[in-house]
Amino acid sequence: MSQSAGSATSTIHFFLLNYMEDFNKTEVTEFIFLAFGNSSAHPILLFMILLFLYLFIVSGNMLMILVIRYDSRLHTPMYFFVFILSCSDICSLTVTIPQTLCNLLGSSSSILYNNCATQMFFFIVFGAVQLVIVSIMAYDRYVAIGNPLRYKIVMCWETCLKLLGLALIFGCALSFVVVYILFRLPFCRTPEIAHFYCDTGQIMLLTCHNWLAEITTFLLGIGVITIPILILITSYIYIIGAVLKIRTTKGKRKALSTCSSHITIVVVEYGCLGFMYFRPTEAYYLDKDKVFVMTFTFLAPILNPVVYTVRNKAVHDGLKRLISTRSFKVDVK
């Protein structure tokens, strides 16, 4: 009898917990950003700093886009993907920073429910496209070094456009699945986000069925990270093999120099990604951690054009030609 009574008590307790969980579900209409903490006492200063960084990054990437667009010597598959990378950097920041700037000047640091879902969707799309493009650039370098005679045939413009299309489809599909799952789950916690944009990890923490969101996001994260990394590793294994077959030291150095800028970008992209998303959950709420997250959010878009401008002679020369060209001179009649 005591065992039966204990079993019945456990069953009732289980249903009561489920009932209370359902009872505590909150209907969310907006989310509140807590990224700046006590620093929000100086919103004008923060506004000026973020606006300067945003304009600086957009200007740098726009300059890279113009150099590639107007210099015919840079109309190659590699610089086509650099062009797309710069566009993605601009778009990913434009999805988040204008909302942050409006919040700093306004009386509320919030974002509407639908706007948050939209922001997350496009942020994931452009982030996924960046990772796939970086991996495609590694394959491009392998073809250029390992099979230079067939480079123009393998990496023709039709192939480049198809690869870009696949990257966009992949990014949109991944983003749709993540956003659909997270925003279909009920929320049981106060809708406060310890960030300055709608981050997947932050939204996941607010859901009632946190384990389901965490498993889904983890599996999708493994998919979006594992595939590009496998392409990167495989490409560089073949690149090293191709370089070792080159007989002269000068030839080996020249082949490796074509990969130096790309390797730097890979380190920056995956370094920032790893710091921002492969951390303990509690770290999201530390003020010091928030500063680092914001720093790494801006780091990759700042360094991408710098790396390809300073370390790449072709882009450096193209920049000089762009500055001296008549395209930017106004004819006064």
N, C-alpha and C positions, 0 to 999 in steps of 0.2 A: 504493500500500500504506500509506503513511504517513497519508494522508487517511482510509483505512478504519480504520486502527488508532486514529486520533484520534477518529473518530466512535464506534467501539466503546467507547473509554475514556469518552467523554462520556455515552454511554447507561448504562454501568455506574455511573458517578458519580451520574447522575440517580436511578437506582433505589436506590442506596445511601443517598442523601440522603432519599428518600421512606421507606425502611425505617427509618432512624434517627429520622425524624420520628414515625413510627408507634410506634417503640420508646420514644420519650420521652414519649408521652402518659401523663398521670397520671389516676388515678381519684380524683375529688374527692368527699369526703363532707361537707366543711365549708369555709367561707371565714373568713379572719382579717381583722379590721378594723385598719387602721393609721392611722386618722384623727388621733389625738391626739399621736402621736409621743412626744417627751420629756415632754409635758404630762401623760401618764398617771401620772406620779409623784404627782399630786394628784387622785386619782379622786373623793374625797369633795367637793372644791371644784367640780370639773366637774359632778358629779352634781347638786349644789345649784343651780348656775347653769342647767343644762339643764332641770331640773325646774321652776324658777321661770319660765323662758321658756315652757315648754310649758303650764303652768297659766295663765300670763298670756294667752297666745294663745287657749287654749281658752275662758277666761272672757270675753275680749273678743268672740270670735265667737259664743259662746253668748248674750251680752247682745244682740248684733245680731239673732240668731235670735228671741229672746224679744220684742224690740221689734216686729219685723215680724209675729210671730205674734199678738200680743195687741192691736196697734193697727190697727183696721179701716181707718184712713185710709191705711195702707201696704199694703193688700191690692190692689196693682196689679201688672201684669206686670214692671215694672222691679225692684220690691222683691222679687218672687218670685225673680228671678234673683240678686239680691243675697243672698237667703236661701240659695239653692243654693250660691252661691260661698262663703259662710261655712261651710256644711256640708262642702264639699270641702276647705277649709283645715284644718278639724279632722281630717277623715279622713286626709288626706295626711300630716299630722304624726303621727297616732296609729299609722300603719303603720310609722314608722321610730323615733320617739323612745323608746317603751317598751323596745325591744330594746337601744338604746344605753344607757339607764339601767341595765338589767340587766347589761350587759357591764361598766359602770363599777364596779358593786358586786361582780360576780363575779370569779373568778380567771382567766377566759378572755374574750378579746375576739373571739369567733367566732360564726358562725351556721351552722346546718345547711344542706345543699345544697337540700333541698326548701323549707325556710323562706325561704331567699334568693330562690328563684324566686317563691314566694308573695308576699313583700314587694315584689319588683320589679313583679309583675303589678298589684297594687292601687295602687302608687305611680304607675305609668303611667296607670292608669285614671282616678284622681282628677286627675292633672295634665292629661290630655287633656280631661276634662270641664271643668276650669277655663278652658282656652283657648277651647273651643267656646262656653261660656257667656258669656265676655267678648265674643266676636264677636257672639253673639245679642243682647247688650245694646246693641251699636252699631246693629244693625238696628232694635231697639225704639225707640231714640232717633230714628232716621230717620223711622219711621212717626209718632211723636208730634209731630215738628216739621214734616215734609213733608205729612202727611195727617191732621191732628188729628181731623177729623170722622169718619173711618173707623177711628180708632185702636182703639176697643173691639171693632169687628167683626174687624179684621185680627189684633189681638193678644188674642184671646179666650182663656179658660182652656184650652179644648181645644187650641188652637194651642200654648200655652205648654207643656202636658204632652207634646205630640207632639215639640216641640223638645228638651225635656229627655230624652225617651226616645231620640231620635236621638243626642244627645250621649253618653248612657250606652252605647248599642250601638256607636257609633264608638270610644269609649274602650276598651271590652272587646275589640272585634275587633282594634284596633291593639295592645293590650297582649298579647293571646294570640299574635299573629304574632311580635312581638319576643321574648317570653320563650321561645316554642317553638323559634325558630331558634337563639337564643344558648345555650340549655341542651341542645340536641341536638348541638352542636358539641363535639368533644373539647378538653380543656384540656392545654396543654403547659408552663404556667408555674406557679410556686408560687402557690397560691390565697390571695393576699394582696390586699386591697382598700384602696387609699389613700383611704378615705372612711369615713363612719360608717353608711352603709346600702348596699344592693346596687344600685349605679348601673349603668346599661346600658353606659356608656363603660368603666367599670372591668372588668366581666365580659368585654366585648369584647376587652380587652387580654390577657386570660388564655387566650383560645381559640387552638387551633393554626391554624385557617383564619381568621386575623384579617381578611384582605381580604374574605372572604365576609360575615362579621359586620359589618364596617365599611360595605360597600356596602349591605347590607340595612338596617342601622340608619340610614344616611344617607338612603336613599330614603324610608323610613318617616318619618324626621324632617322631610324636605322636605314630605311629604304633610300631616303633622299641623300644621306651622307655616304652610305656604303657604296652605292652605284658610282658616284663621281670619284670616290677615293680608289675604287678598283680600276677605273679607267686611267686615273692618274698613275697609279703604281705600275700597271701593265705597260702604259706608254713609256714611262721612264726606264723600265727594265729593258725594253726594246731600244730605247735611245742610247742607254749605256752600252748595250751590245753593239749597236751600230757605230758608236764612237770608238770602241775598242778595235774595230776592224780598220779604222783609218790609220794609215802607216805613219804619217808625219805628226810631230808634236804640234806644229802650227795648225794643221788641219783639225786636230782634236780640240785645241783651244778655241778655234773659230766656231766649231760646231757647238761646243758647250756654251759659248758666249751668247748664242741665239736663244738659249734657254734661261739665262740668268734673270732677266726681267720677269719671266713667267714664274720661275721658282720663288722669287720674292713675293709675287702676288699670291701664290698658293699659300705660303707661310702666313701672310697677313690675313687672308680670307679665313683660313681654317683656324688660325690662332684666335682671331676675334670670335669666330663661331663657337669654338671650344670654351672660351672663357665665359661667354654670355649664356650658354645653355647646358654645359656639363658641369654644373655646380650644385652644392647642397641647396635644397629648397629654402632653408632658413636664410640663406645669403641674400635672397631677394629683398629682405626687409632691413638690411643694414645700410645706414646712410653712406658709409664709406664704399660699400659695394655698388650703390647706385651711381656714385661719381665715376667709378671704373667702368660700369656698363655704358654710361653716356660717352665716356672717352673712347671706348672700343667701337661704339656705334658710329662715331665720326672718323675713326682712324682709317679704316679700309677705303672709304670714298676719297679721303684726302691723299692717301699714299698711292693709289692706283695711277692717277695722272702724273704724279711726281716721279714715280719709278720709271714710267715709259718715256717721260720727257728728259730726265737727267741721265738715266743709264742707257738709253737707246739712241744711238747716233742718228739713225734714220729719222726718228721723230724729232730729234734736236735740230737736224738740218731742215726738216719740213717746217718747224716752227719759225726758223729764221727766214725761210722763203715766204711763209705766210705773212710775217711782219713787213717784209719788204715788197710784197706784191701790190699791184694797183687795185686789187679787189676792194681794199678798205680805204681807198682815197676817194674823196668827193670831188667830182669834176665841177668846177665853178665856171659857168658860162656867162 
